[in-house]
Amino acid sequence: MSAKAKRAAWEEKPTVAGQTAKGASIVVIALLILFPLYTIALTSLSSAETVQRVGGLVVWPGDGITFEAYEQMFRNPVVLRSLVVSLAVTAVGTVVSVLVSILGAYSLSKPGSFGHKTVLFSVLMMFVVFPGLIPVYLWVSALGLRDNYLAMILPMAVSAFNVVVLRAFFMSLPQELFDSARIDGAGEFRVLWQIVAPLSKAVIAVVTLFYAVAYWNSWFNAFLYLDDTSKWPLALVLRTYVVESAPLPQASGLSSAPPTLAVKMAIVMVAIVPALVIYPFVQKHFKKGVIIGAVKG
Amino acid sequence: MSTTTIESPAAAAGDAPPRAPQPKAHWLTRLRRDWPLLLMAAPMMLLVWGFWWIPTLGNVVAFQDYKPYTGGILGSRLVGFTHFQLLFSDPEFTRALVNTLSITAFQLVFYFPVPIALALLMHSLVSERLRSMLQSIVYLPYFFSWVLVIAIFQQMLGGAGLLSQTLRGAGFEGVDWMTNPDTFILLVTSQAIWKEAGFGAIIFLAALAAIDPNLYEAAAVDGAGRWRRLWHITLPGIRPVIVLLLILRLGDALNVGFEQFFLQRSAVGSQASEVFDTFVYYSGIRTGDFDYGAAAGLFKGVVGLVLILAANKAAHLLGERGVYSKS
């Protein structure tokens, strides 16, 4: 990837007005996205006095940087526990979802096999027929999953979109590959783990990111099924403290009042950071992964 | 054989040769041959049936006088379409319907073109580095949850947010965009653009990349300027994708999202922010009228299904590839 301009010989020379307009739009777009993140990050790194004096978000650096808010946040048992819950749910959920989806998608990539049509139909129909909020709520409650961490994982464990993306990729692998593995005597599981999976790293990375982000961001299932607020994930604490600016309902004796602005912004930062960290590693695969799913879905 | 020949299966994805049809053997033979595949599909099928299709059957409560504690689904009395009749005479339901359709219509005009414009801008950038930097920035908010997006908007545009803070600092009145029902439709559309327009541009970028560059050169040689090339080559080149996504969006007209509205309902009030999905939650779960809420949900599901199938049909009629998946 070179940064060198490669304007074709037949193209007009760019006009000054055009280049200016283009440059201005790029700057504006970038600022609209980055500036809020910048002030939030800066506020989370500012001392309580600075925030008090400014009377809100801190825009100008120069008052020094302190990790005070983060220390306070990590001393807050409510936030700390919700962070652990979120990390655990995201880790367990993502592993389960990715494994189940790879296995299922591989099975779906073999047309003509026994039961193939039934399985494919069960998955594809998920794009057009939805169970609806209330039947799922009644069913998950009836299964006894109230106040169970599994209620945050199982209802969203299989995404039809992700399965279809994986399946499309598996089906695009050359058939000879499977034939030769067959001749060498490899069973389906061996073919999947030793041949297909290593070749599909890019698409598996994208699907893993999608699942991980979905689990990390999810809060509504927790809100519906977890009456015990000590089991709440970070996103739900974020909603209560930052969006609603309310104390946690029925918190177990611990101080649950919403924290100061700097600490709130520190919570926002912690909620953002995983996306920021994983994202660059996976971003380059988006176009490939997403488009294959979109075109061949 | 060596694995080097298949380094880039993605490149071949578009034109992979059709798989040779497997001869239909006796089902018992196929079962004996394919049991590992069935075993692989089993966990997925368990989850899909256990948390999607079995609950779908639970929609029967929409036709029941559902008693959660004494009757349950099996022991409650059937009441036919009573709940649906009530629904259509419920002003709150009508309001949710009107709000949902207004938001869809508004966003078709003000949201839908943004990813296209963004894709055109990014595609026109000659510098590879600048382009990928801009892509990284605009895709990013797609991975933020609605909770985060709304928290961020609150900090910027809310009553105690940065905009008000700055205005007050300059001696003006503060403004609070987050609680104003009159401008709510603008607010949710800006939030949708901020969060999703960048990622939505990916599919148009791919369509733009698929246009044959020779067309541009030939047109330029024939004297077409950059605007005529945009009008006569670029836009026709991505038209199929535009039409397809437009049709899909129409088929999805009753879906404007749930979280975004649920999260802001208490701040803005239900008058402006009640949409289909929040109506189902508040009329069903909040009040415990599960049967009534399920009826609203089922109505939405059935109308949505009809719309999607009709949209797909329309796509076929217009000569586009029909898809049953959102992309």
HADDOCK unambig.tbl for C-alpha pairs under 7 A between the chains (distance, minus, plus):
assign (segid A and resid 1 and name CA) (segid B and resid 128 and name CA) 6.94 0.50 0.50
assign (segid A and resid 2 and name CA) (segid B and resid 128 and name CA) 6.64 0.50 0.50
assign (segid A and resid 3 and name CA) (segid B and resid 127 and name CA) 5.54 0.50 0.50
assign (segid A and resid 3 and name CA) (segid B and resid 128 and name CA) 5.37 0.50 0.50
assign (segid A and resid 3 and name CA) (segid B and resid 129 and name CA) 5.24 0.50 0.50
assign (segid A and resid 4 and name CA) (segid B and resid 127 and name CA) 6.37 0.50 0.50
assign (segid A and resid 5 and name CA) (segid B and resid 126 and name CA) 5.61 0.50 0.50
assign (segid A and resid 5 and name CA) (segid B and resid 127 and name CA) 5.31 0.50 0.50
assign (segid A and resid 6 and name CA) (segid B and resid 126 and name CA) 6.48 0.50 0.50
assign (segid A and resid 7 and name CA) (segid B and resid 126 and name CA) 6.69 0.50 0.50
assign (segid A and resid 10 and name CA) (segid B and resid 217 and name CA) 6.53 0.50 0.50
assign (segid A and resid 10 and name CA) (segid B and resid 220 and name CA) 6.52 0.50 0.50
assign (segid A and resid 30 and name CA) (segid B and resid 137 and name CA) 6.59 0.50 0.50
assign (segid A and resid 36 and name CA) (segid B and resid 152 and name CA) 6.84 0.50 0.50
assign (segid A and resid 56 and name CA) (segid B and resid 161 and name CA) 6.98 0.50 0.50
assign (segid A and resid 56 and name CA) (segid B and resid 162 and name CA) 6.83 0.50 0.50
assign (segid A and resid 56 and name CA) (segid B and resid 165 and name CA) 6.87 0.50 0.50
assign (segid A and resid 57 and name CA) (segid B and resid 162 and name CA) 6.14 0.50 0.50
assign (segid A and resid 100 and name CA) (segid B and resid 43 and name CA) 6.08 0.50 0.50
assign (segid A and resid 100 and name CA) (segid B and resid 44 and name CA) 5.59 0.50 0.50
assign (segid A and resid 101 and name CA) (segid B and resid 44 and name CA) 6.70 0.50 0.50
assign (segid A and resid 103 and name CA) (segid B and resid 40 and name CA) 4.98 0.50 0.50
assign (segid A and resid 103 and name CA) (segid B and resid 41 and name CA) 6.22 0.50 0.50
assign (segid A and resid 104 and name CA) (segid B and resid 40 and name CA) 5.73 0.50 0.50
assign (segid A and resid 104 and name CA) (segid B and resid 41 and name CA) 4.36 0.50 0.50
assign (segid A and resid 104 and name CA) (segid B and resid 44 and name CA) 5.76 0.50 0.50
assign (segid A and resid 107 and name CA) (segid B and resid 37 and name CA) 4.90 0.50 0.50
assign (segid A and resid 107 and name CA) (segid B and resid 38 and name CA) 6.96 0.50 0.50
assign (segid A and resid 107 and name CA) (segid B and resid 40 and name CA) 6.13 0.50 0.50
assign (segid A and resid 107 and name CA) (segid B and resid 41 and name CA) 5.84 0.50 0.50
assign (segid A and resid 112 and name CA) (segid B and resid 22 and name CA) 6.24 0.50 0.50
assign (segid A and resid 113 and name CA) (segid B and resid 30 and name CA) 6.66 0.50 0.50
assign (segid A and resid 113 and name CA) (segid B and resid 34 and name CA) 6.10 0.50 0.50
assign (segid A and resid 114 and name CA) (segid B and resid 30 and name CA) 5.66 0.50 0.50
assign (segid A and resid 114 and name CA) (segid B and resid 31 and name CA) 5.67 0.50 0.50
assign (segid A and resid 114 and name CA) (segid B and resid 34 and name CA) 5.97 0.50 0.50
assign (segid A and resid 127 and name CA) (segid B and resid 324 and name CA) 6.69 0.50 0.50
assign (segid A and resid 127 and name CA) (segid B and resid 325 and name CA) 5.86 0.50 0.50
assign (segid A and resid 128 and name CA) (segid B and resid 305 and name CA) 5.98 0.50 0.50
assign (segid A and resid 129 and name CA) (segid B and resid 301 and name CA) 6.96 0.50 0.50
assign (segid A and resid 129 and name CA) (segid B and resid 305 and name CA) 6.67 0.50 0.50
assign (segid A and resid 130 and name CA) (segid B and resid 56 and name CA) 6.87 0.50 0.50
assign (segid A and resid 130 and name CA) (segid B and resid 301 and name CA) 6.54 0.50 0.50
assign (segid A and resid 131 and name CA) (segid B and resid 52 and name CA) 6.01 0.50 0.50
assign (segid A and resid 131 and name CA) (segid B and resid 53 and name CA) 6.85 0.50 0.50
assign (segid A and resid 131 and name CA) (segid B and resid 55 and name CA) 5.73 0.50 0.50
assign (segid A and resid 131 and name CA) (segid B and resid 56 and name CA) 3.96 0.50 0.50
assign (segid A and resid 132 and name CA) (segid B and resid 297 and name CA) 5.76 0.50 0.50
assign (segid A and resid 132 and name CA) (segid B and resid 298 and name CA) 6.91 0.50 0.50
assign (segid A and resid 134 and name CA) (segid B and resid 284 and name CA) 6.97 0.50 0.50
assign (segid A and resid 134 and name CA) (segid B and resid 290 and name CA) 6.56 0.50 0.50
assign (segid A and resid 134 and name CA) (segid B and resid 293 and name CA) 6.89 0.50 0.50
assign (segid A and resid 134 and name CA) (segid B and resid 294 and name CA) 5.56 0.50 0.50
assign (segid A and resid 135 and name CA) (segid B and resid 55 and name CA) 5.20 0.50 0.50
assign (segid A and resid 135 and name CA) (segid B and resid 56 and name CA) 6.62 0.50 0.50
assign (segid A and resid 135 and name CA) (segid B and resid 58 and name CA) 5.08 0.50 0.50
assign (segid A and resid 135 and name CA) (segid B and resid 59 and name CA) 5.80 0.50 0.50
assign (segid A and resid 135 and name CA) (segid B and resid 294 and name CA) 6.95 0.50 0.50
assign (segid A and resid 136 and name CA) (segid B and resid 55 and name CA) 5.16 0.50 0.50
assign (segid A and resid 139 and name CA) (segid B and resid 55 and name CA) 6.03 0.50 0.50
assign (segid A and resid 155 and name CA) (segid B and resid 51 and name CA) 5.42 0.50 0.50
assign (segid A and resid 158 and name CA) (segid B and resid 44 and name CA) 6.90 0.50 0.50
assign (segid A and resid 158 and name CA) (segid B and resid 47 and name CA) 6.89 0.50 0.50
assign (segid A and resid 158 and name CA) (segid B and resid 48 and name CA) 6.78 0.50 0.50
assign (segid A and resid 172 and name CA) (segid B and resid 9 and name CA) 6.34 0.50 0.50
assign (segid A and resid 172 and name CA) (segid B and resid 12 and name CA) 6.82 0.50 0.50
assign (segid A and resid 172 and name CA) (segid B and resid 13 and name CA) 4.99 0.50 0.50
assign (segid A and resid 172 and name CA) (segid B and resid 16 and name CA) 5.96 0.50 0.50
assign (segid A and resid 173 and name CA) (segid B and resid 9 and name CA) 5.60 0.50 0.50
assign (segid A and resid 188 and name CA) (segid B and resid 36 and name CA) 6.44 0.50 0.50
assign (segid A and resid 213 and name CA) (segid B and resid 143 and name CA) 6.53 0.50 0.50
assign (segid A and resid 217 and name CA) (segid B and resid 145 and name CA) 5.05 0.50 0.50
assign (segid A and resid 235 and name CA) (segid B and resid 147 and name CA) 6.94 0.50 0.50
assign (segid A and resid 239 and name CA) (segid B and resid 147 and name CA) 5.86 0.50 0.50
assign (segid A and resid 242 and name CA) (segid B and resid 151 and name CA) 6.34 0.50 0.50
assign (segid A and resid 243 and name CA) (segid B and resid 151 and name CA) 5.38 0.50 0.50
assign (segid A and resid 268 and name CA) (segid B and resid 148 and name CA) 6.84 0.50 0.50
assign (segid A and resid 272 and name CA) (segid B and resid 144 and name CA) 6.77 0.50 0.50
assign (segid A and resid 275 and name CA) (segid B and resid 143 and name CA) 6.40 0.50 0.50
assign (segid A and resid 287 and name CA) (segid B and resid 202 and name CA) 6.68 0.50 0.50
assign (segid A and resid 288 and name CA) (segid B and resid 10 and name CA) 6.97 0.50 0.50
assign (segid A and resid 291 and name CA) (segid B and resid 203 and name CA) 6.76 0.50 0.50
assign (segid A and resid 294 and name CA) (segid B and resid 327 and name CA) 4.97 0.50 0.50
assign (segid A and resid 297 and name CA) (segid B and resid 325 and name CA) 6.22 0.50 0.50
